[in-house]
Amino acid sequence: MIQNTQVFDFHCHFPVDSPWFPDYAMPGKVSFDDTGSRDHHEQWRKAFNFSEPDQPMGDRESADRYIQDMNEKGIERINFVSGGGNKRLADIVAMYPQRFTGFAHHHPEVPDAADQLETALRDYHLKGYKLLGPLIDTHLSDRSFYPLWEICETYQVPVLIHFGLLGAAGGTPHGTNISPMSIAQASRDFPKLNFIVPHFGCTHMQDLLQVCWTRPNVYVDTSGSNQWIRWMPYPLTLEDVIQKYVQTVGPGRIIFATDSSYFPRGFAKIYLEEQHKLFRFAGLDDDEIDMVFNRNARHLIGEV
């Protein structure tokens, strides 16, 4: 808890010993080693006082370690948006079903994507669908994806889609679905389906604000260190970003998250403390804080 509010982290990645997203052709990062460029990863790690990642453990050991870490840091629930495949993540969630939830995360263009999704939601009891927009070649409002959105609507689960830069420095800066604008039509055609955009839109803040302003079924998650803010071409702080989303979207459509994954870091408590402070300074009262840090997440997975 933080200030008597339960904490539900809506966006984490379970640390597995294989690709987190097995169906995606993950592009390798471009190296800056010989260019004299700044090492952004090392700068970020040292700035937040994080250790380098340990080698992944077995799933049971990692799940046990996450529970211990959550207990020590006062975290009630975690939702994992990846974990090495739908069945594997479902098995991990089943180890601690009162503390863990998980999302399907297969590529939407594999031949049996709809069947995989229905199996994940109906049989594995996963609670949503996570996608990586920049690595999907077809526009997300293309009607070829509508069967997927129909399944999610039927099972009343949300769709969480990463937009913007993928992989930080040396990563992927482009793609058909680099911007949240790619769901503008789909979110209009499926008004009962909730779409969630993480990291405050990650370098596409203006587009996300426009989509949120016009689509009441589009939510925002706050996950990560949000280092993209430092790369914008004009002065911007996390406090500015939070203030703007509170003004535009309101506390009922903002979901707290950290993008936590590996050990020994575990749950990134520093992100919780920083965001909680800034939401307080944005004027949220205790009930609105509970929305952002707990209740909105529970609503999206059908618990309240």
C-alpha positions, -999 to 999 in steps of 0.1 A, spaced: 0 0 0 9 36 -3 -9 61 19 -35 35 27 -41 28 -10 -36 -7 -24 -12 -8 -54 -21 -28 -85 8 -26 -111 -10 -31 -144 20 -35 -167 50 -58 -159 70 -85 -178 76 -118 -162 114 -126 -166 116 -158 -186 147 -175 -201 133 -172 -237 118 -144 -257 91 -125 -238 71 -123 -271 79 -156 -290 59 -148 -321 75 -114 -328 105 -109 -350 123 -87 -325 148 -65 -343 183 -63 -327 193 -29 -313 218 -8 -332 251 -5 -314 266 30 -306 298 16 -292 321 30 -318 305 64 -323 312 82 -291 275 84 -284 261 85 -249 253 51 -233 217 58 -225 211 24 -209 240 29 -185 230 64 -177 194 53 -169 206 24 -148 229 45 -127 204 74 -124 179 50 -108 205 30 -89 195 -2 -105 218 -33 -107 224 -51 -139 199 -80 -145 205 -115 -131 202 -145 -153 166 -156 -154 156 -184 -130 130 -211 -134 94 -199 -135 85 -212 -101 116 -196 -85 109 -163 -103 72 -163 -92 82 -170 -56 108 -143 -57 82 -118 -72 58 -126 -44 85 -121 -17 95 -88 -34 58 -76 -36 53 -85 1 84 -66 11 74 -35 -9 37 -35 -1 24 -43 -36 -10 -60 -37 -13 -71 -74 8 -74 -106 -4 -79 -141 21 -94 -165 17 -84 -202 43 -109 -214 58 -141 -202 72 -163 -230 38 -173 -245 2 -175 -235 1 -210 -219 34 -204 -201 22 -171 -186 -12 -187 -177 7 -214 -158 28 -187 -140 -3 -168 -131 -19 -199 -117 8 -202 -91 -5 -171 -74 -39 -163 -88 -48 -139 -60 -17 -118 -67 -10 -122 -105 -29 -117 -136 -17 -119 -172 -24 -110 -208 -23 -129 -240 7 -116 -261 9 -135 -294 14 -117 -327 -20 -107 -342 -9 -117 -377 -1 -154 -371 -25 -176 -390 -44 -188 -360 -43 -155 -340 -81 -155 -333 -81 -191 -322 -51 -185 -300 -67 -154 -285 -100 -172 -277 -81 -201 -261 -61 -177 -240 -92 -159 -227 -116 -188 -224 -94 -217 -214 -63 -200 -199 -83 -172 -182 -59 -145 -193 -74 -110 -188 -64 -90 -219 -43 -88 -250 -9 -71 -253 5 -60 -287 36 -43 -299 24 -17 -325 57 -9 -342 63 -46 -350 29 -51 -367 29 -43 -404 -8 -40 -410 -26 -9 -398 -44 -18 -365 -77 -3 -377 -76 -26 -407 -107 -49 -408 -85 -80 -408 -80 -74 -371 -117 -69 -363 -122 -106 -354 -96 -101 -327 -114 -70 -314 -147 -89 -315 -133 -117 -293 -119 -92 -268 -152 -74 -268 -171 -107 -262 -149 -116 -233 -149 -80 -220 -111 -78 -218 -89 -48 -228 -63 -45 -255 -30 -29 -245 -8 -17 -273 27 -3 -272 31 27 -295 61 49 -301 98 42 -298 105 5 -290 136 -4 -272 151 30 -263 184 41 -279 192 19 -309 157 5 -310 128 8 -334 117 44 -342 92 37 -371 64 15 -383 29 14 -397 16 15 -361 41 38 -345 13 62 -334 -18 57 -313 -37 73 -342 -37 38 -357 -65 28 -333 -86 59 -339 -110 41 -362 -110 7 -344 -118 24 -311 -147 42 -328 -160 10 -344 -157 -9 -310 -169 16 -285 -174 -10 -258 -139 -23 -261 -113 -6 -239 -79 1 -255 -49 10 -233 -18 29 -244 12 25 -221 40 49 -212 18 80 -217 21 74 -255 59 72 -255 71 100 -279 36 103 -294 19 122 -266 1 147 -288 -15 119 -309 -26 100 -277 -41 131 -262 -61 137 -294 -73 101 -294 -82 102 -257 -100 135 -261 -123 119 -288 -125 83 -276 -138 76 -241 -127 39 -244 -90 47 -247 -70 46 -215 -35 55 -206 -10 36 -185 19 53 -167 45 25 -170 82 28 -169 108 54 -162 94 74 -191 128 84 -204 112 94 -237 103 127 -220 139 137 -220 142 131 -258 114 155 -267 125 186 -287 110 209 -261 113 212 -223 90 186 -207 89 169 -173 70 139 -159 50 164 -138 40 183 -170 29 150 -186 8 139 -156 -8 173 -153 -18 173 -190 -33 138 -188 -52 145 -156 -66 176 -173 -75 159 -206 -84 123 -196 -91 125 -159 -82 100 -131 -108 75 -143 -88 65 -174 -52 66 -161 -37 33 -148 -6 31 -127 22 8 -139 60 4 -138 71 -19 -166 90 -39 -140 106 -72 -151 140 -85 -140 158 -92 -107 175 -81 -86 155 -49 -92 121 -66 -91 92 -42 -86 106 -7 -94 94 10 -62 111 43 -72 86 47 -100 57 42 -76 70 68 -52 77 94 -80 44 90 -97 24 90 -65 40 123 -55 33 139 -88 -4 127 -89 -8 142 -55 7 175 -66 -17 173 -96 -45 177 -71 -59 141 -69 -77 133 -37 -77 100 -19 -105 85 -40 -89 96 -73 -55 82 -61 -73 49 -55 -87 50 -90 -52 55 -106 -33 31 -84 -58 4 -79 -94 6 -89 -91 14 -126 -69 -17 -131 -95 -39 -113 -123 -24 -135 -104 -32 -167 -101 -68 -158 -137 -71 -147 -133 -71 -109 -152 -39 -101 
